[in-house]
Amino acid sequence: MTDLTDLHDDLRSGVRQLCAKYPGEYWQKVDKDHSYPTDFVNSMSEAGYLKALIPEEYGGIGVGITEASIILEEVHRSGGNAAACHAQMYIMGTLLRHGSDEQKAYYLPKIASGELRLQAFGVTEPNAGTDTTNLRTRAVRDGDEYVVNGQKIWISRAEHSDLMILLARTTPIDQVKKKTQGLSVFLIDLKSTIGNGVTIKPIETMINHQTTEIFIDNLRIPADTLIGEEGMGFRYILDGMNAERVLIAAECVGDGYWFVDKATNYANDREVFGRPISQNQGIQFPIAQAYIHLRAADLMRYEAARLYESGQPCGAEANMAKLLAADASWEAANTALQTYGGYAFAREYDIERKFRETRLYQVAPISTNLVLSYVGQHILGMPRSF
């Protein structure tokens, strides 16, 4: 496990202090109103946490994915939900690693200062889902512009982001040797395109995730919005997806610890038949087991982060970290709900909100079944299962 440095301690302490200003009541109201936690996001930006991965030369903090994961973990461990702003961290890698000097010099300082928000990741489509290579959104070169047509779905925070990373096919799939070829990445000025080729439609969901569907109709974007080389976008996106897996794993770990803490404290305080219910093995053992599984998932999170930061292949570790952490947080959520009994269903205890939120990670940003398929095929050498 990564050594706990002074920086890590400072980050944890700072995030906890910030999150203390946004207790459960704040998140319950935001959830009930289906509103965006603007105050929280602004506070995170002003404190510098959302510019963690941006190099110092562009106004950022310049730390690694490990430190970024600690920030998001602490938000969730404090009972909050970093989904309102976490994309800025995992999207950042695409621009940092593959953007031109001009793009980085123009956008990164503004993102670091909070002038611009980079929160939207335009990849998923209705008919493709996780089969990314079969997406239908097309970007056709026309002089100094690209003309984009298509549709995206499950694009969170699009209504609250200034910029969007967009993945589109620039070469038809029947004209490439491999399906992963011919995909390109663009950095779009999202705000200026709304009503000028882009229509955003909110999707109501069981959690307050600010999720939308995006329709793109003859949108013209400058050619210099292309990130990296045309046709190489799939590889660029994979970088961002590995970072996403690590950071989501950290959020799940944070959720899990929150549930364990809540369950432990409640079990110690709640007395039935003249003794705390935590004395009963039926209560105590599931909480202990959930904690053990969280600690194990946490180790894989740090290993995946270490490999990512060193530039080594980390697809297996990032995916396994996400699966282990998602499973551990869901186990902890169920354990907390069972510990609280009927009170868990009362909104004032906040268990039901976090229960709904952490359930998402069994499905997104990649389902646990697809992680198992990836490991079975690419790590263990078994036949492709789909």
C-alpha positions as CSV (number, residue, x, y, z in Angstrom):
1,M,0.0,0.0,0.0
2,T,1.2,3.5,-0.7
3,D,2.9,5.1,2.2
4,L,0.9,7.7,4.0
5,T,2.8,10.9,3.3
6,D,2.3,14.3,4.8
7,L,0.6,15.3,1.6
8,H,-1.9,12.5,1.8
9,D,-2.7,13.4,5.4
10,D,-3.1,17.0,4.5
11,L,-5.4,16.1,1.6
12,R,-7.6,13.9,3.8
13,S,-7.8,16.5,6.5
14,G,-8.6,19.3,4.1
15,V,-11.3,17.5,2.3
16,R,-12.9,16.3,5.5
17,Q,-13.0,19.9,6.8
18,L,-14.6,21.1,3.5
19,C,-17.1,18.3,3.5
20,A,-18.1,19.0,7.1
21,K,-19.8,22.2,5.7
22,Y,-22.0,19.9,3.6
23,P,-23.5,17.4,6.0
24,G,-26.1,14.7,5.2
25,E,-28.9,17.3,5.4
26,Y,-27.4,19.2,2.5
27,W,-27.1,16.1,0.3
28,Q,-30.6,15.0,1.2
29,K,-32.0,18.3,0.0
30,V,-30.0,18.2,-3.2
31,D,-31.2,14.6,-3.8
32,K,-34.8,15.4,-3.0
33,D,-34.8,18.5,-5.3
34,H,-32.9,16.7,-8.0
35,S,-30.6,19.8,-8.1
36,Y,-26.9,20.2,-8.8
37,P,-24.8,20.8,-5.7
38,T,-23.4,24.0,-7.0
39,D,-22.1,25.3,-3.7
40,F,-20.2,22.1,-3.0
41,V,-18.7,22.0,-6.5
42,N,-17.7,25.7,-6.2
43,S,-16.1,25.0,-2.8
44,M,-14.1,22.0,-4.2
45,S,-12.9,24.2,-7.1
46,E,-12.0,27.2,-4.9
47,A,-10.1,24.9,-2.6
48,G,-8.0,23.6,-5.5
49,Y,-9.1,20.0,-5.3
50,L,-10.6,19.8,-8.9
51,K,-7.3,21.0,-10.4
52,A,-5.3,18.2,-8.6
53,L,-4.0,16.5,-11.8
54,I,-3.2,19.7,-13.7
55,P,0.5,20.5,-13.7
56,E,1.7,23.4,-11.7
57,E,2.9,25.2,-14.8
58,Y,-0.8,25.5,-15.8
59,G,-2.0,26.6,-12.4
60,G,-2.8,23.2,-11.0
61,I,-1.5,21.2,-8.0
62,G,0.4,18.7,-10.2
63,V,-0.2,15.5,-8.1
64,G,-0.9,12.0,-9.3
65,I,-3.9,9.7,-9.6
66,T,-3.2,8.4,-6.1
67,E,-3.7,11.8,-4.6
68,A,-6.8,12.4,-6.8
69,S,-8.3,9.2,-5.6
70,I,-7.7,10.2,-2.0
71,I,-9.6,13.4,-2.5
72,L,-12.6,11.6,-4.0
73,E,-12.5,8.8,-1.4
74,E,-12.7,11.4,1.4
75,V,-15.7,13.1,-0.2
76,H,-17.6,9.8,-0.1
77,R,-16.3,8.8,3.2
78,S,-17.7,12.0,4.5
79,G,-21.2,11.1,3.2
80,G,-21.0,13.3,0.1
81,N,-21.1,12.4,-3.6
82,A,-18.2,13.4,-5.8
83,A,-20.1,12.4,-9.0
84,A,-21.1,16.0,-9.4
85,C,-17.5,16.9,-10.3
86,H,-15.3,13.8,-10.5
87,A,-15.2,13.6,-14.3
88,Q,-12.9,16.7,-14.4
89,M,-10.2,14.4,-12.9
90,Y,-10.5,11.3,-15.1
91,I,-11.2,13.3,-18.3
92,M,-8.1,15.4,-17.7
93,G,-5.8,12.6,-18.7
94,T,-7.0,12.7,-22.3
95,L,-6.1,16.4,-22.6
96,L,-2.9,16.1,-20.6
97,R,-1.5,13.1,-22.4
98,H,-2.7,13.7,-25.9
99,G,-3.6,17.4,-26.3
100,S,-1.5,19.8,-28.2
101,D,0.7,22.4,-26.5
102,E,-1.7,25.1,-27.7
103,Q,-4.8,23.3,-26.4
104,K,-3.2,22.7,-23.0
105,A,-1.9,26.3,-22.8
106,Y,-5.4,27.7,-23.6
107,Y,-7.7,25.3,-21.6
108,L,-5.8,24.1,-18.6
109,P,-5.2,27.4,-16.8
110,K,-8.9,28.2,-17.2
111,I,-10.0,24.8,-15.9
112,A,-7.6,25.1,-13.0
113,S,-8.9,28.5,-12.0
114,G,-12.5,27.3,-12.2
115,E,-13.3,29.6,-15.1
116,L,-14.2,26.6,-17.2
117,R,-15.7,23.3,-16.2
118,L,-14.6,20.1,-18.0
119,Q,-17.2,17.7,-16.6
120,A,-18.9,16.0,-19.6
121,F,-17.6,12.8,-21.3
122,G,-19.5,12.1,-24.5
123,V,-18.8,8.4,-25.3
124,T,-21.9,6.2,-24.6
125,E,-24.6,5.8,-27.2
126,P,-28.1,4.2,-27.1
127,N,-27.3,1.4,-29.6
128,A,-23.7,0.8,-28.6
129,G,-23.5,0.9,-24.8
130,T,-20.2,-0.4,-23.8
131,D,-19.5,-1.6,-27.3
132,T,-17.7,1.6,-28.0
133,T,-16.2,0.7,-31.4
134,N,-19.7,0.5,-32.8
135,L,-20.8,4.0,-31.9
136,R,-22.6,5.8,-34.7
137,T,-21.8,9.5,-34.1
138,R,-19.9,10.7,-37.1
139,A,-17.5,13.6,-37.5
140,V,-16.8,14.4,-41.2
141,R,-14.0,16.8,-42.1
142,D,-15.1,19.8,-44.2
143,G,-12.3,22.3,-44.7
144,D,-11.3,23.8,-41.4
145,E,-14.2,22.2,-39.6
146,Y,-15.7,18.9,-38.7
147,V,-19.5,18.3,-39.1
148,V,-20.8,16.1,-36.4
149,N,-24.0,14.2,-36.3
150,G,-25.1,11.6,-33.7
151,Q,-26.6,10.9,-30.3
152,K,-25.1,10.3,-26.9
153,I,-26.8,8.9,-23.7
154,W,-26.0,8.7,-20.0
155,I,-23.8,11.8,-20.3
156,S,-23.8,13.2,-16.8
157,R,-23.3,16.9,-16.0
158,A,-23.7,18.1,-19.6
159,E,-26.0,20.9,-18.4
160,H,-23.3,22.0,-15.9
161,S,-20.2,21.8,-18.0
162,D,-18.6,24.3,-20.3
163,L,-16.6,21.7,-22.2
164,M,-17.1,18.1,-23.3
165,I,-14.7,15.4,-24.5
166,L,-16.5,13.8,-27.5
167,L,-15.7,10.5,-29.1
168,A,-16.9,10.2,-32.7
169,R,-16.1,8.0,-35.7
170,T,-14.1,9.9,-38.4
171,T,-13.6,6.8,-40.6
172,P,-16.5,4.4,-41.3
173,I,-16.1,1.1,-39.5
174,D,-16.2,-0.8,-42.9
175,Q,-13.2,1.2,-44.1
176,V,-10.8,0.3,-41.2
177,K,-8.8,-2.9,-40.6
178,K,-9.6,-2.9,-36.8
179,K,-12.8,-1.7,-35.2
180,T,-10.7,0.3,-32.8
181,Q,-9.4,2.4,-35.6
182,G,-11.1,5.5,-37.1
183,L,-12.3,6.9,-33.8
184,S,-11.3,10.5,-32.9
185,V,-11.5,12.7,-29.8
186,F,-12.6,16.3,-29.8
187,L,-12.7,18.9,-27.0
188,I,-16.0,20.8,-27.6
189,D,-17.1,24.2,-26.3
190,L,-20.3,22.7,-25.1
191,K,-22.0,25.9,-23.9
192,S,-21.8,27.6,-27.2
193,T,-23.2,24.6,-29.1
194,I,-26.5,24.3,-27.2
195,G,-29.2,25.4,-29.6
196,N,-26.6,25.6,-32.4
197,G,-26.4,21.9,-33.2
198,V,-26.6,20.4,-29.7
199,T,-29.8,19.6,-27.8
200,I,-29.5,18.3,-24.2
201,K,-32.4,16.3,-22.6
202,P,-32.3,15.4,-18.9
203,I,-33.0,11.8,-17.9
204,E,-34.8,11.2,-14.6
205,T,-33.0,8.5,-12.6
206,M,-33.3,6.8,-9.2
207,I,-30.3,8.8,-8.0
208,N,-29.4,12.5,-8.4
209,H,-26.7,12.1,-11.1
210,Q,-27.6,15.0,-13.4
211,T,-27.7,12.5,-16.4
212,T,-28.7,13.6,-19.9
213,E,-29.2,12.5,-23.5
214,I,-27.5,14.6,-26.1
215,F,-28.6,15.0,-29.7
216,I,-26.1,16.4,-32.2
217,D,-27.4,17.7,-35.6
218,N,-25.0,19.1,-38.2
219,L,-22.8,20.6,-35.5
220,R,-19.8,22.4,-36.9
221,I,-16.7,22.5,-34.8
222,P,-13.2,23.9,-35.6
223,A,-10.7,21.3,-36.8
224,D,-8.3,22.4,-34.1
225,T,-10.7,20.9,-31.5
226,L,-9.3,17.5,-32.5
227,I,-7.2,16.0,-29.7
228,G,-4.1,14.2,-30.9
229,E,-4.2,12.3,-34.2
230,E,-7.4,11.6,-36.2
231,G,-8.4,8.0,-35.9
232,M,-6.5,7.3,-32.7
233,G,-9.2,8.3,-30.3
234,F,-10.0,4.9,-28.9
235,R,-6.5,4.5,-27.5
236,Y,-6.7,8.0,-26.0
237,I,-10.1,7.2,-24.4
238,L,-8.7,4.0,-22.8
239,D,-6.2,6.1,-20.9
240,G,-9.1,8.1,-19.4
241,M,-11.1,5.0,-18.7
242,N,-8.3,3.4,-16.7
243,A,-8.1,6.6,-14.6
244,E,-11.9,6.5,-14.3
245,R,-11.8,3.0,-12.9
246,V,-9.2,3.9,-10.3
247,L,-11.1,7.0,-9.1
248,I,-14.5,5.3,-9.1
249,A,-12.9,2.5,-7.0
250,A,-11.7,5.1,-4.5
251,E,-15.2,6.5,-4.3
252,C,-16.6,3.1,-3.6
253,V,-14.1,2.5,-0.9
254,G,-15.1,5.8,0.6
255,D,-18.8,4.8,0.5
256,G,-17.9,1.5,2.0
257,Y,-16.1,3.0,5.0
258,W,-19.0,5.4,5.5
259,F,-21.5,2.5,5.7
260,V,-19.2,0.5,8.0
261,D,-18.8,3.5,10.3
262,K,-22.5,4.2,10.3
263,A,-23.4,0.6,11.0
264,T,-20.8,0.2,13.7
265,N,-21.8,3.4,15.6
266,Y,-25.5,2.5,15.3
267,A,-24.9,-1.1,16.4
268,N,-23.0,0.1,19.5
269,D,-25.6,2.6,20.4
270,R,-28.8,0.6,19.7
271,E,-29.9,-1.6,22.6
272,V,-32.4,-4.4,22.4
273,F,-33.0,-6.9,25.1
274,G,-30.8,-4.9,27.4
275,R,-27.6,-5.0,25.4
276,P,-26.1,-3.3,22.3
277,I,-27.0,-5.2,19.1
278,S,-23.3,-5.1,18.2
279,Q,-22.8,-7.8,20.8
280,N,-24.7,-10.2,18.6
281,Q,-22.6,-12.1,16.1
282,G,-25.3,-11.8,13.5
283,I,-24.7,-8.0,13.5
284,Q,-21.0,-7.9,14.4
285,F,-19.7,-10.4,11.9
286,P,-21.2,-9.0,8.7
287,I,-19.9,-5.5,9.6
288,A,-16.4,-6.9,10.3
289,Q,-16.5,-8.9,7.0
290,A,-17.5,-5.9,5.0
291,Y,-14.6,-3.9,6.5
292,I,-12.2,-6.7,5.6
293,H,-13.3,-6.8,2.0
294,L,-13.0,-3.0,1.8
295,R,-9.4,-3.1,3.0
296,A,-8.6,-5.7,0.3
297,A,-10.3,-3.6,-2.4
298,D,-8.4,-0.6,-1.1
299,L,-5.1,-2.3,-1.7
300,M,-6.0,-3.0,-5.4
301,R,-7.0,0.6,-5.8
302,Y,-3.5,1.7,-4.7
303,E,-1.8,-0.9,-6.9
304,A,-3.7,0.2,-10.0
305,A,-2.9,3.9,-9.2
306,R,0.8,3.0,-8.8
307,L,0.9,1.3,-12.2
308,Y,-1.0,4.1,-13.9
309,E,1.3,6.8,-12.5
310,S,4.4,4.9,-13.6
311,G,3.1,4.5,-17.2
312,Q,2.8,0.8,-17.0
313,P,-0.1,-1.2,-18.4
314,C,-2.9,-1.2,-15.7
315,G,-6.1,-2.2,-17.5
316,A,-6.4,-5.4,-15.5
317,E,-5.6,-3.8,-12.1
318,A,-7.9,-0.8,-12.8
319,N,-10.8,-3.0,-13.7
320,M,-10.2,-5.4,-10.8
321,A,-10.0,-2.4,-8.4
322,K,-13.3,-1.1,-9.6
323,L,-15.0,-4.5,-9.3
324,L,-13.6,-5.3,-5.9
325,A,-14.4,-1.8,-4.6
326,A,-17.9,-1.8,-6.1
327,D,-18.7,-5.2,-4.6
328,A,-17.3,-4.2,-1.2
329,S,-19.2,-1.0,-1.0
330,W,-22.4,-2.8,-2.0
331,E,-21.8,-5.4,0.6
332,A,-21.2,-2.7,3.2
333,A,-24.4,-0.9,2.1
334,N,-26.5,-4.0,2.5
335,T,-24.9,-4.7,5.9
336,A,-25.7,-1.1,7.1
337,L,-29.3,-1.4,5.9
338,Q,-29.7,-4.7,7.7
339,T,-28.1,-3.3,10.9
340,Y,-30.4,-0.3,11.0
341,G,-33.5,-2.4,10.2
342,G,-36.6,-0.3,9.5
343,Y,-34.8,2.9,10.3
344,A,-32.6,2.5,7.3
345,F,-35.6,3.3,5.1
346,A,-36.2,6.6,6.8
347,R,-34.6,9.4,4.9
348,E,-33.3,11.2,8.0
349,Y,-30.8,8.5,8.6
350,D,-29.3,9.0,5.1
351,I,-28.7,5.2,4.6
352,E,-31.3,4.9,1.8
353,R,-29.7,7.8,-0.2
354,K,-26.2,6.3,-0.1
355,F,-27.6,2.9,-0.7
356,R,-29.1,4.0,-4.0
357,E,-26.0,5.9,-5.0
358,T,-23.5,3.1,-4.4
359,R,-25.7,0.6,-6.2
360,L,-24.8,2.4,-9.4
361,Y,-21.3,1.1,-9.4
362,Q,-22.4,-2.4,-10.0
363,V,-23.5,-1.2,-13.5
364,A,-21.4,1.9,-14.3
365,P,-19.0,3.1,-15.5
366,I,-18.5,-0.5,-16.5
367,S,-20.6,-3.4,-15.3
368,T,-19.1,-6.0,-13.1
369,N,-19.9,-8.7,-15.7
370,L,-17.8,-6.9,-18.3
371,V,-14.9,-6.7,-15.9
372,L,-15.2,-10.5,-15.4
373,S,-15.3,-11.0,-19.2
374,Y,-12.2,-8.8,-19.6
375,V,-10.2,-10.7,-17.0
376,G,-11.4,-14.1,-18.4
377,Q,-10.4,-13.3,-21.9
378,H,-7.4,-10.9,-21.7
379,I,-5.8,-12.1,-18.4
380,L,-6.7,-15.8,-18.2
381,G,-6.7,-16.5,-22.0
382,M,-10.2,-18.0,-22.2
383,P,-12.4,-17.6,-25.3
384,R,-14.3,-14.4,-25.7
385,S,-17.7,-14.8,-24.0
386,F,-19.7,-12.4,-26.2
